[in-house]
Amino acid sequence: MPHFDREDLLRAPIERYLESIGYRSRASELPFFEYSIDVFGYSASTSTTIAVELKLAKWKRAVEQALLYQLGVDFSVIALPQHVIMRIDIGVLNQHGIGLIAIQDDGECIQVLAPRRSNVTRPHYRERLITSASTVVT
């Protein structure tokens, strides 16, 4: 099976996955500081937010961004193709409460590590993201 060769190809599987776990409102490339959250989700039923950072291989860079996103969301996750997962230091993710999703070549998403609710979320950033996402829902 072919591997993903562009980061943007990871977006659709993650959006389907978020929908399946209750995040009905989603936005892509949502600005946050000098970065853009690749996929942002909001669940009105649970009143929770999630940020997913997509990467093809550079998981350490994804962790840096996911740490920043914890300021604005309840849950922060990185998602990478399945074949890259074995290279990731799960201990680093677990230490910081960052979740991990493996995206298989067929587009199925598997949660490898559940995220923990961020204890550094700032309400004003969170509300700004929810408001911004509501204007660019995908």
Buried (B, 14 or more C-beta within 10 A) or exposed (E): EEEBEEBEBBBEBBBEBBEEEBBEBBBBBBEBEEBBBBBBBBBEEEEBBBBBBBBBEEBEEBBEBBBBBBBBBBBBBBBBBBBBBEEBEEEEBBEBBBBBBBBBEEBEBEBBBEBBEBEEBEEEBBEBBBEBBEEEEB
